[in-house]
Amino acid sequence: MATVLDKRNAKGELYFEIRVSRGRGRTRATTTWTPPPEWSFNYSKRQADKEAAEFERQVKAGEYLTRSERVALEAQRAAEEAKILTVKQFGERVFMAAKGPELAENSRASYQGNLDNWVYPTLGDVKLIDVTPAMISGLLLSMQKQGKSQATRVKIYNILNGLFEMAFLQDAVPVNPMLKVPRPKKGKNEENADGPEMLTADELNTVFEALEGEPLLWQCYVHFLADSGCRRGEVAALCWTDIDWNTGAVNISKSLNYTKDKGVYISSPKNGHSRTVFVGADTLHLLTKLRTAQASSCVSKYCFTQRNSPEPLHPQSPTRYLQKLSARTGLNLHPHIFRHTFASLAIQSGADVLSVSQVLGHSSTSVTLDVYGHASDEAARKAAAVFREAVGLK
């Protein structure tokens, strides 16, 4: 039998609390019902009794669940649904829904692009529980046969490992198939590579010579790239107030980025921290000339702007410009090659890895060594040669 209690809230308004026992060991069912304020108490009580009778029927029919029971039921349903999700469904509904907010916009776009371009075309329609280590190894092997680098294959490996680890922790799969998939290794051609693509000192001077007849904007931009080791977006976001004209110190605290979904936007540098780099007199001289030229057409806080506009240079414009310059120089030029060149030549010439790592804005020296270990080896060979020469050894 339902129990009906009349009560008043903080404003003195009448409502009824209805309680129904669900048997020994189970939490009783409770609900409230509020009558219209114009109803008399007696009429309201009769209607409350009717509400109580209906509520009791629902409880005895098993139609009523407590909040904790509803949460548990939804979790059970979600777990059961996840078990029959395909890789693409789980990737979109669960993995990227959880992972996306944790990532910087560029990283999120990279994750999504790798899923769309590599994972989903091969594994997207396969149910999670049906994916085998052999299928994943086959995907990675196919990428290698198509000439994709180890770095690209490792990205796919890491994304799939994260996806299936999440699926395993949510009981969507009984085991993570990635546990039996070896991490991609370098192919024969990659084993012979000495490190990231870079320019020699002579090739860099060839670029500088080719720039002499180019627009001042591009002369300045490329010189800054080469002189600072900064990323493309960090240079595009550079403001005049970031430069100390007396010391050549430049504060790198922003990055101008572009993704298809978000368009152009400002963010912090890749590792989330500001840093200081130093540029030389030649670069400062070009920056001074650029500032004077810019002032004659517009007023902008940005160093590198669109033509006759205060708006910053589009992050992808340098890549397009360097493609044209490549044709003139016979070199494969892109923004990142100047960063690689800066780091490799600095280390080979004796700069310590810690200092180079800080200039580049790497999260740790291990990242620098992973990419530029070949340059560090060359520096070590030079140091050993200097020692042998000093003591008369061969």
Secondary structure, 3 states (H helix, E strand, C coil): CCEEEEEECCCCCEEEEEEECCCCCCCCEEEEECCCCCCCHHHHHHHHHHHHHHHHHHHHCCCCCCHHHHHHHHHHHHHHHHCCCEHHHHHHHHHHHHHHHHCCHHHHHHHHHHHHHHHHHHHCCCEHHHCCHHHHHHHHHHHHHCCCCHHHHHHHHHHHHHHHHHHHHCCCCCCCHHHHCCCCCCCHHHHCCCCCCCCCHHHHHHHHHHHCCCCHHHHHHHHHHHHHCCCHHHHHCCEHHHECCCCCEEEECCEEEEECCCEEEEECCCCCCCEEEECCHHHHHHHHHHHHHHHCCCCCCECCECCCCCCECCCCHHHHHHHHHHHHHCCCCCHHHHHHHHHHHHHHCCCCHHHHHHHHCCCCHHHHHHHHHHHHHHHHHHHHHHHHHHHCCC
